[in-house]
Amino acid sequence: MEEDYTYNESTVMSCLVFSTNQDESVYKKIFRYLPEKMLFSRYAKEVYKIVKYLCSTEDAGLFGTKHFSDKVRQISAIEYSGLEDYVDSLKYDYYSDSVTVNFWIKKIQKKYFEERFKEAKSQEEFEDIIREKAEYSIETEMVNISDDVSFVLDNYTKLKHTALFTPYKSLNKVLGSFQGGDMVIIAGASSSGKTCFMLNLIMGMAKSGKKIDIFSLEMPRYKLQQRMICSETGIIANKFKSFSLNEADIKKFNDYAKGDFKKLNIRIYKKQTIRMEYIKSIVMKSDADAVFIDYLGLIEGNDSKNSYERYSEISRSIKLLAMASNKPIFPLHQLNREFQSREDKRPKTSDIRDSGKIEQDADMILLVYRPAQFDEKYPDKEDIRIIVAKNRDGESNKEVQLIFNGMHQRITEEVNVISSLDSTATPPVEKGVNVISSLDSTATPPVVKVGRGKGWI
């Protein structure tokens, strides 16, 4: 990376040296959009300063001539032997016109801002960096709609290889994919299955070859390990509490733990307390494809602020971090208790605790709902719904029905997909897709399920 970065700087410095006698728009553009602080090499910085100084003197005509090195030797503030070699390495072959030099400026800017984001310790610093990016953006505010249209398909091809998906085909049809910069809120009532859903997402992504980082601030690492392995091996999760594992269970656990489990690229933060600035520092340095935080309300923040202000500040920091790191970040969050007094217990975005700013920042909001949790007479204890309450780039207010197996901490695919939220319709029982037109709690949910599977879909 440093070698590429040095080459990028040398190219721009060559443009700077040779453009003064060729095209003044080139060096003016470099001085405008690439300040000295963005350069890495001390020799590049020195050449930059000297050229900027000489541009204001009668010696500007020396650029690109054999006398330029002599002039640099006279006014250089650093030891010259290394600088002389650097100046001699600058070649006219590297010279770019006013349009092409944009490419090289952007590459240097990108590296500079990546390092700045890694070093940022507070939300204020993040916002300062974003303002600085806007100040030095080389793009004009108004461009022709057809400009750079070729990059649309180039970007599509790139994103196709980096996008993340859930392990559920029916849910993917509604969501599309998760991409860098997305903030995806997963919320639900206590014991609704949101942590189980999170772990099933993590396992599905990891088994597809993705790297996952977890900040588990509510549940210790060993419990997450238990749940993940039970989900994959079929061991009854409650046996760990009742101390009733038999020899077959122990063998299955050990075989999976020492085998396939070790192959998964999942990392977890060792502690259960952390401040947002440390999460930023870890995520910016990580090569993970996605980050999960369980849960938002347990991130330490400014105790002098009320909960709404604190959650709002943390929410904004997470969204900025997702954009700066170009990773999707999945914070879990709780619902407020007021929804439990409603007749219809199906969650809404307004039920998210201190939801205002969180709802605004999120690109997607997934609400986890199990009807049987609130109705003992509900006929299907395994019915779990993922309500897509917000989807910035796709369909919203959609509900997908999956199968919840609490005994094994597994959520599997269901062929019944509720594609809108209206329960007045009578869903078909036969194999296929159930289409219901809204989310009205008077709906009669399907009792007969087709296509229940034990594995990943």
C-alpha positions, 0 to 999 in steps of 0.5 A: 500500500505504501509503495502504491501511495508513493507512486501516486505522490510521485505522479502528482509531483511530476504533474506539478513540476512539468505543468507550470510550463504546460498547463497552469490549470493542472498545478492550480488544481493540485494546490486547490484540492491537495494541500501539503498535509495530505502528502506522505513523503517528506520529499514530496512535501518539500517539492510541493512547498518549493514549487508553490513558492517558485510559482510566485517568483520570476524563477517559475520558468525553471520548472521542467529544466535542468536548472530546477534541481539547482534551484531546489538545492539552494532553497531546500530546508532538508538534507539534499542528497535524498531530495536530489534523487527524488527530484531526478526521479520525477519524469515528464512521462508521468505528466497528466492533463487537467482531467487525468490528474483528478484521478491521482489527486483522489487516490491520495485524498482517499488514503489521507482520509482513511488514516484520518478516520482511523485516528478519530477518537470522537464524533466531533472529529468524525464530523470535522473529517467529513467537513474537510472531505467536502472542502477538498472534494474535487467534484463540482457541485453541478455536473451533467447527468451523463458524467461517469455513467460508465462507473455505474456498471463497474460499481455494480460488478464490484459490489456484487462480490462484496455485498452481504446477504442473509441466509434466507432467500425469502428475506433477501427478496425483500431486503436485497443486500447489505452494503458498505455504509449501511446501518441496520437496526435489529430490534425486538422485545426482550426474549423475542429472538433478536439475539438468536436472529443476529447469531443466525445472520452471523453464522450464515455470512461467515459460512459464505466466507465473510469476516465478521466482528462482534461486540457483545456487550450483553452476553458473554463469549461462552454463551454465544459459543454455546448458542452458535454450536447448538444451532449447527449441531442440533444439541438442545441449548437448555442442556447447558443450564440443566447440566444434562449433556450426554456423551453424544452431545459432548462429542458433537460439540467437541467435533464441531468446535475443533473442526468447522467452527474454528474455520469461521472468520468470526472475531469477538471483542473480549470485554463487555464494556466499551465506549464508542471511540474504542469501537471506532478505533477497532472497526477502522483498523479491521478487515471485517466485512460486517460488524454486529453490536449487541446492543446499542444501549449498552455502549458507554456514552456521556452520562450527563445526557438523558437517554434520548440524547445519549442514544442519538449521539451513539446512533449518529456515531455508528452511522458515520462509522459505517460510512467511514469504514465502508462496512455494514454495521448491525446494532441491536436495540430494545423496544420501549415497554409501552407497546406491551399495553397495546392489543396489537403487539406487533412492533413498529419503528415508533416502539424502538427505545428513543427511536427518533434519531435512530430511525433517521440514521438507519438504512434498514430497520428489522423488527423481530416478532414472535406472536406466541410470545404474547398469546399463549393460545397462538397455535404455532409456537415456532412462528417468527416474523422479521418485519422490514420496517425501513429499507432505504433502497428497497421495499419497506413495511414488508413481513417475512415469516420464518421458523424459530426453533428455540430449543436449538437456537436456530431460525430457518427458512419458511416458504410462507412470505408475507409480502405486505402487512395486512392480516385480513387476507386468508393465506393459502396453505399449499406450498408457495408464497403467502401474500398478505396485503398489510400488517393488521393484527386481525390476520389469521396466520397460517397454521400449516407450514410447508418446507420446514428445514433443519439446515441453512437455505 
